[in-house]
């Protein structure tokens, strides 16, 4: 194929270890998509959510919370989802030891990592009475430590590094979710493909992403080393633990269990008046 027939394919994903791991096969060109040259667009998840609202990128990672707002323009891929199986975002505090203590303070303020993050959807659904302030996910632990906020809602690697800072875990959203849903996984992030690419091309991209994840697991040392470029100082052991938490069997193919979890999330959010109704979820 001559180079003039190759099209650029921008793919948006977060500069985080788990996303980097998923896209390792693409980044190393161990996996390619015929007819396309992949252009990796790195943005934090809240920025990607906003860009998806404008349908800017043909392929992008988004928060599950954001999907109802972009459903007209994007399909959800069966692969690439970040789902916590019994674990998820957590609430931490320096001065409070339990959620009851935090909730007893009507003036308490919690930092959350973005209006359209799934973590924030859950926070509003379950603990909507707490006053919120939005900030970058990587600033939240420092804000808690410096008493700028009473508590913080942690995503990404903060979910496994919080103990190093002597903080108290008040709530684990993955545990709460599992109890409420009878053991369904918690859908946090999705990978989506824009509908104007056509269903055939969209399925090709979805299958290629699955191959990229498989390539990362086939070269676990190389892929973790690559992913740790975005590890914000975490060591290889912690990095591999975090990657394997959120790049799991459900990431390869969320299947019926993941689909049910998504439908539960969307129904819960719509019934609470937080997000638009979505209806049945179709996967590519």
QUIMOTA-V504005 format. One record per residue. N is the residue number from 1. RES is the residue in three letters. PHI is phi in degrees with one decimal (NA if undefined). OMEGA is omega as a letter, one per 40 degrees, with the letter a starting at -180 (none if undefined). D_FIRST is the distance of its C-alpha to the first C-alpha in whole Angstrom. Layout:
((N:RES:PHI:OMEGA:D_FIRST) (N:RES:PHI:OMEGA:D_FIRST))
//
This chain:
((1:UNK:NA:a:0) (2:UNK:-74.3:a:4) (3:UNK:-64.8:a:6) (4:UNK:-74.7:i:8) (5:UNK:-99.2:a:7) (6:UNK:-88.4:a:8) (7:UNK:-102.0:i:12) (8:UNK:-70.8:i:14) (9:UNK:-124.0:i:16) (10:UNK:-66.5:i:20) (11:UNK:-124.3:a:22) (12:UNK:-90.5:i:25) (13:UNK:-152.9:a:28) (14:UNK:-77.9:i:31) (15:UNK:-81.6:a:31) (16:UNK:-129.3:a:33) (17:UNK:-57.1:a:33) (18:UNK:-68.7:i:33) (19:UNK:-67.0:i:30) (20:UNK:-59.7:i:28) (21:UNK:-60.7:a:29) (22:UNK:-62.1:a:27) (23:UNK:-97.2:a:24) (24:UNK:-59.3:a:24) (25:UNK:-60.3:i:21) (26:UNK:-68.7:a:19) (27:UNK:-63.4:a:20) (28:UNK:-91.8:a:20) (29:UNK:62.2:i:16) (30:UNK:-70.6:i:18) (31:UNK:-127.6:i:17) (32:UNK:-127.9:i:13) (33:UNK:-116.8:a:12) (34:UNK:-52.5:i:9) (35:UNK:89.9:a:8) (36:UNK:-130.3:i:11) (37:UNK:-111.5:a:12) (38:UNK:-76.1:i:16) (39:UNK:-114.4:a:19) (40:UNK:-77.5:i:22) (41:UNK:-109.4:a:25) (42:UNK:-99.4:i:28) (43:UNK:-146.9:i:31) (44:UNK:-65.3:a:34) (45:UNK:-63.7:i:35) (46:UNK:-64.4:i:37) (47:UNK:-65.0:i:35) (48:UNK:-63.9:i:32) (49:UNK:-59.8:a:34) (50:UNK:-65.5:i:35) (51:UNK:-66.1:i:32) (52:UNK:-66.9:i:31) (53:UNK:-61.2:i:34) (54:UNK:-98.4:a:32) (55:UNK:54.4:a:29) (56:UNK:-71.8:a:27) (57:UNK:-105.1:a:25) (58:UNK:-68.6:i:22) (59:UNK:-134.7:a:23) (60:UNK:-156.7:i:26) (61:UNK:-80.9:i:29) (62:UNK:-142.5:i:32) (63:UNK:-74.6:i:36) (64:UNK:-57.4:i:37) (65:UNK:-55.5:a:40) (66:UNK:-77.9:a:37) (67:UNK:-58.5:a:35) (68:UNK:-55.9:a:38) (69:UNK:-83.5:a:38) (70:UNK:-121.9:a:34) (71:UNK:-60.9:i:34) (72:UNK:-68.0:a:33) (73:UNK:-107.6:a:30) (74:UNK:-129.8:i:29) (75:UNK:-98.8:i:28) (76:UNK:-86.2:i:30) (77:UNK:-83.1:i:27) (78:UNK:-66.4:a:29) (79:UNK:-111.8:i:28) (80:UNK:93.8:a:28) (81:UNK:-75.8:i:32) (82:UNK:-99.9:a:35) (83:UNK:-131.0:i:38) (84:UNK:-90.9:a:41) (85:UNK:-100.4:a:43) (86:UNK:93.3:i:46) (87:UNK:-145.9:a:46) (88:UNK:-179.3:i:44) (89:UNK:-55.8:a:45) (90:UNK:-131.4:i:49) (91:UNK:-101.5:i:52) (92:UNK:-125.3:i:53) (93:UNK:-151.2:i:56) (94:UNK:-91.9:a:59) (95:UNK:-102.2:i:62) (96:UNK:-109.3:a:62) (97:UNK:-111.2:a:62) (98:UNK:-139.7:i:61) (99:UNK:-63.9:i:59) (100:UNK:-60.4:i:63) (101:UNK:-64.0:a:64) (102:UNK:-63.6:a:61) (103:UNK:-67.4:a:62) (104:UNK:-72.7:i:66) (105:UNK:-96.9:a:65) (106:UNK:-66.9:i:64) (107:UNK:-101.4:a:63) (108:UNK:-63.5:i:61) (109:UNK:-125.5:i:57) (110:UNK:-118.4:i:54) (111:UNK:-87.6:i:51) (112:UNK:-126.8:a:47) (113:UNK:-90.7:i:44) (114:UNK:147.5:a:43) (115:UNK:-56.1:a:44) (116:UNK:-99.1:i:41) (117:UNK:-69.8:i:40) (118:UNK:-65.7:i:41) (119:UNK:-56.3:a:44) (120:UNK:-72.3:i:46) (121:UNK:-59.5:i:46) (122:UNK:-68.4:i:47) (123:UNK:-59.1:a:50) (124:UNK:-67.5:a:51) (125:UNK:-70.3:a:51) (126:UNK:-102.7:a:53) (127:UNK:-133.8:a:55) (128:UNK:-65.3:a:55) (129:UNK:-77.4:a:58) (130:UNK:-81.8:i:57) (131:UNK:-66.3:a:56) (132:UNK:-112.6:i:53) (133:UNK:-133.2:a:51) (134:UNK:-93.0:i:48) (135:UNK:-155.0:i:46) (136:UNK:-58.2:a:43) (137:UNK:-56.9:a:43) (138:UNK:-82.4:i:43) (139:UNK:-104.5:a:46) (140:UNK:-70.2:a:48) (141:UNK:-60.1:i:50) (142:UNK:-62.5:i:51) (143:UNK:-64.7:i:53) (144:UNK:-68.4:a:54) (145:UNK:-64.3:a:56) (146:UNK:-92.4:i:57) (147:UNK:63.2:i:59) (148:UNK:-71.7:i:57) (149:UNK:-136.0:a:56) (150:UNK:-82.5:a:58) (151:UNK:-155.8:i:55) (152:UNK:-137.7:i:51) (153:UNK:-99.8:a:49) (154:UNK:-101.3:i:46) (155:UNK:-123.8:i:42) (156:UNK:57.0:a:40) (157:UNK:-69.5:i:41) (158:UNK:-58.5:i:45) (159:UNK:-66.6:i:45) (160:UNK:-120.7:i:46) (161:UNK:-108.6:a:47) (162:UNK:-58.9:a:50) (163:UNK:-65.2:i:53) (164:UNK:-62.6:a:52) (165:UNK:-101.5:i:54) (166:UNK:70.4:a:57) (167:UNK:-88.9:i:56) (168:UNK:-103.4:i:57) (169:UNK:-89.0:a:55) (170:UNK:-94.9:a:56) (171:UNK:-157.0:i:54) (172:UNK:-116.7:a:51) (173:UNK:-64.6:i:49) (174:UNK:-64.4:i:47) (175:UNK:-68.8:i:50) (176:UNK:-60.7:a:52) (177:UNK:-60.5:a:49) (178:UNK:-59.7:i:49) (179:UNK:-67.1:a:53) (180:UNK:-75.8:a:52) (181:UNK:-106.7:a:49) (182:UNK:74.0:i:51) (183:UNK:99.3:i:48) (184:UNK:-70.3:i:45) (185:UNK:-71.3:a:42) (186:UNK:-94.5:i:42) (187:UNK:-78.1:a:39) (188:UNK:-112.4:a:38) (189:UNK:-123.5:i:35) (190:UNK:-130.0:i:32) (191:UNK:-112.9:a:28) (192:UNK:-127.6:i:27) (193:UNK:-128.2:a:24) (194:UNK:-71.5:a:25) (195:UNK:-67.1:a:25) (196:UNK:-72.7:i:23) (197:UNK:-75.3:a:20) (198:UNK:91.7:a:21) (199:UNK:-65.5:a:23) (200:UNK:-63.4:i:20) (201:UNK:-65.4:i:17) (202:UNK:-61.0:i:20) (203:UNK:-66.9:i:21) (204:UNK:-61.0:i:18) (205:UNK:-65.4:i:18) (206:UNK:-61.0:i:22) (207:UNK:-66.4:i:21) (208:UNK:-68.1:i:19) (209:UNK:-64.1:i:22) (210:UNK:-59.8:i:24) (211:UNK:-65.5:i:22) (212:UNK:-64.2:i:22) (213:UNK:-66.5:i:26) (214:UNK:-61.5:i:26) (215:UNK:-63.8:i:24) (216:UNK:-66.4:i:27) (217:UNK:-71.3:i:30) (218:UNK:-72.6:i:28) (219:UNK:-130.9:a:29) (220:UNK:-63.4:a:32) (221:UNK:-67.9:a:33) (222:UNK:-64.1:a:30) (223:UNK:-72.1:i:29) (224:UNK:-68.4:i:32) (225:UNK:-58.2:i:33) (226:UNK:-63.5:a:29) (227:UNK:-65.1:a:31) (228:UNK:-70.7:i:34) (229:UNK:-58.8:a:33) (230:UNK:-114.5:a:34) (231:UNK:-88.0:i:37) (232:UNK:48.5:i:40) (233:UNK:89.3:i:42) (234:UNK:-75.2:a:42) (235:UNK:-82.4:a:42) (236:UNK:-62.9:a:39) (237:UNK:-64.8:i:42) (238:UNK:-65.2:a:42) (239:UNK:-61.4:i:38) (240:UNK:-66.3:i:38) (241:UNK:-61.8:a:40) (242:UNK:-65.1:a:39) (243:UNK:-58.7:a:35) (244:UNK:-72.2:i:37) (245:UNK:-65.2:a:39) (246:UNK:-111.8:i:36) (247:UNK:-118.9:a:33) (248:UNK:-129.0:a:35) (249:UNK:-58.8:i:34) (250:UNK:-69.9:i:35) (251:UNK:-73.7:i:32) (252:UNK:-63.2:i:29) (253:UNK:-161.5:a:31) (254:UNK:-66.9:i:34) (255:UNK:59.5:a:35) (256:UNK:-67.8:a:38) (257:UNK:-65.7:i:40) (258:UNK:-67.2:i:38) (259:UNK:-62.5:i:37) (260:UNK:-62.0:i:41) (261:UNK:-63.9:i:42) (262:UNK:-62.5:a:39) (263:UNK:-63.5:i:42) (264:UNK:-64.5:a:45) (265:UNK:-60.2:a:44) (266:UNK:-65.8:i:43) (267:UNK:-66.8:i:46) (268:UNK:-60.9:a:48) (269:UNK:-65.5:i:47) (270:UNK:-69.6:i:47) (271:UNK:-65.0:i:51) (272:UNK:-84.1:i:52) (273:UNK:75.8:a:50) (274:UNK:-93.1:a:48) (275:UNK:-130.1:i:45) (276:UNK:-67.7:i:44) (277:UNK:-69.8:a:44) (278:UNK:-113.1:a:41) (279:UNK:86.7:a:41) (280:UNK:-62.3:a:40) (281:UNK:-96.5:i:36) (282:UNK:-107.0:a:33) (283:UNK:-117.4:i:30) (284:UNK:-109.8:none:27))
//
